[in-house]
Amino acid sequence: MAELKTFILAATREKLDILDKKHEELDDDTLFGMQIDDIGLDSLRLLELVMEIEQELSIELSEADFSNLMTLNELADLAAGS
């Protein structure tokens, strides 16, 4: 699970850099616990993140699985359970 969280954090921070969001001052635990909307990931960026996770882990998550996610922690739990 630690490797999964590291991957999710790196991919999320990369997307936030592209969006020019201020995230450097947030530690990993804070970022994982924040609401996805508050982080600055819109639905397109979230979908891109999910697709990266699916590719990295060779899993498939349905839209119903990830459409109600509120935090990156929930996303990590969902991916780990697949």
PLY file of the C-alpha trace (Angstrom):
ply
format ascii 1.0
element vertex 82
property float x
property float y
property float z
element edge 81
property int vertex1
property int vertex2
end_header
0.00 0.00 0.00
2.90 2.37 0.69
4.13 2.07 -2.90
0.62 2.73 -4.18
0.31 5.86 -2.05
3.72 7.05 -3.25
2.62 6.58 -6.86
-0.69 8.38 -6.28
1.04 11.28 -4.54
3.60 11.70 -7.33
0.94 11.59 -10.04
-1.30 14.01 -8.13
1.51 16.47 -7.48
2.44 16.33 -11.17
-1.13 17.19 -12.13
-1.21 20.04 -9.62
2.04 21.40 -11.09
0.38 21.43 -14.50
-2.60 23.26 -13.01
-0.20 25.62 -11.18
-1.83 24.83 -7.84
0.05 25.53 -4.62
0.66 22.17 -3.01
4.31 22.19 -2.01
3.51 23.26 1.55
1.14 20.32 2.07
2.60 17.19 3.61
1.60 13.81 2.20
-0.86 12.94 4.99
-2.63 16.28 4.63
-2.88 15.90 0.85
-4.25 12.38 1.21
-6.93 13.50 3.65
-8.12 16.57 1.75
-11.24 16.58 -0.38
-10.34 15.97 -4.03
-12.13 19.19 -5.01
-10.14 21.16 -2.42
-6.89 19.79 -3.81
-7.79 21.25 -7.18
-8.34 18.10 -9.20
-11.31 18.51 -11.50
-13.14 15.51 -12.92
-10.87 15.33 -15.98
-7.68 15.31 -13.88
-9.20 12.73 -11.54
-10.06 10.52 -14.51
-6.48 10.88 -15.80
-5.17 9.93 -12.36
-7.45 6.88 -12.20
-6.29 5.82 -15.67
-2.64 6.11 -14.61
-3.34 3.97 -11.54
-5.16 1.38 -13.64
-2.23 1.20 -16.03
0.38 1.06 -13.27
-1.44 -1.70 -11.35
-2.98 -3.51 -14.34
-6.44 -3.14 -12.82
-9.74 -1.73 -14.03
-11.94 0.55 -11.96
-15.45 1.33 -13.12
-16.72 4.88 -13.20
-19.22 3.91 -10.52
-16.28 2.87 -8.32
-14.46 6.18 -8.48
-17.19 8.73 -9.23
-18.07 9.19 -5.54
-14.53 9.36 -4.20
-13.94 12.20 -1.79
-10.23 11.86 -0.90
-7.00 10.41 -2.24
-7.11 8.00 0.71
-10.37 6.59 -0.63
-8.81 6.29 -4.08
-5.83 4.38 -2.66
-8.14 2.05 -0.72
-10.23 1.44 -3.83
-7.19 0.68 -5.98
-5.65 -1.56 -3.32
-8.87 -3.54 -3.07
-9.05 -4.25 -6.79
0 1
1 2
2 3
3 4
4 5
5 6
6 7
7 8
8 9
9 10
10 11
11 12
12 13
13 14
14 15
15 16
16 17
17 18
18 19
19 20
20 21
21 22
22 23
23 24
24 25
25 26
26 27
27 28
28 29
29 30
30 31
31 32
32 33
33 34
34 35
35 36
36 37
37 38
38 39
39 40
40 41
41 42
42 43
43 44
44 45
45 46
46 47
47 48
48 49
49 50
50 51
51 52
52 53
53 54
54 55
55 56
56 57
57 58
58 59
59 60
60 61
61 62
62 63
63 64
64 65
65 66
66 67
67 68
68 69
69 70
70 71
71 72
72 73
73 74
74 75
75 76
76 77
77 78
78 79
79 80
80 81
